Amino acid sequence: MIIVGLTGSIGMGKSTVAQMFAEEGAPGFNSDDAVHQLYAAGGAGVAPVEAAFPGVTKHAAIDRAALSARVVGNPEAIKRLEAIVHPLVRQAQMVFLQEQRDAGAEVVVLDIPLLFEGGGAKFVDKTVVVSAPADVQRARVLARPGMSVEKFEAILALQMPDAEKRARADFVVDTGVSLDDTRAQVRTVLDALREQS
């Protein structure tokens, strides 16, 4: 089974590409979804995150806005949060991978936003970077509710530059084109991976 690490900076279309991989027969694990589950009422992340950042819990779940206000722009706080959350996400990934191995999957996709920044690349066989021109990325992100130029720039500052991600990737999927063209790229990547399996 080939494990693909899928990544891309904010607004590049990573979620859309992950969905296309799944539709083409490569099941995916979404790290952001895993974090949402960890932060939900009863989630394994609620107690340790509240202990590290008192007052970020509301209705027995992590209040993401309150947590964000505590950590954004504070590298030390982000490191503390990652030390709690990353091992829990990794555990959920391992369960997913075992289930897919048991089911006989040829190719699986781990959707990991900070794949290179967080050292996740060492856990995958191949990397796919989702990319788009900077003006397309900017327009997509600034169209999101609650997004500001300052917030966008703060998020970008935490992410490895797109050019560097592209240089490190085994494959690049360009989403600055039509959805049909993007899907064709996904199929090309999968064909190449299946030939190697």
Phi, psi and omega in degrees: 000128179268128179259119181257132172263118181255129181213173179167150181292167180306137175079009182273347179099023183299317181297320179297316181293320177300318178297320179296318177301315180298317180295334179268010173098012177246096184299149184236154174245123182258114182296323178298318178298321179298319179295319177302318179294321179296326182273346182289163178307128182086355181288151184293344182270346188299305184297311181294326180289318178298322180296322182280330182227074185306136176096005180264006180260138175220130182055043176065016177230163177285128174276104187299325180293318180294319179294315180302318180298331181278333188249330183299130181082005180236091185304323181294318179293321178298317178299317179298317180295314180298324180296334177275312191280319185302315179297327179291320178293318179300320178299315179296323177299316182299320177297313179302312183298320179295318178299318181290322177299314180298328181276355177082024180296140178277315183226132174234154184241126172257112180276105186233105184306314182253053185304309182281319183297323185266004178080011182291342183299334182288347181264000183239162180273323181220153179241140176236124177255129176266128187219159175206162177301150185302323181291325177293314179304310183300314180297318179298313185291316183289346176279350181286144178297138177077006181267140176235164177301319181296316181295317178301314181292326177294320179293314179301324181297334179277344186258146175298140179305144182305317182300322180290320177299314180301319181294328182275342188287148170283326179221147174238131174250119181270120180258011177278021182233186180292161178299322179297318179293322178296315180299323178298321177295319179299317179297320179298317178298313181296320178300316180296319181292318183293330176295330181276342186280000000 
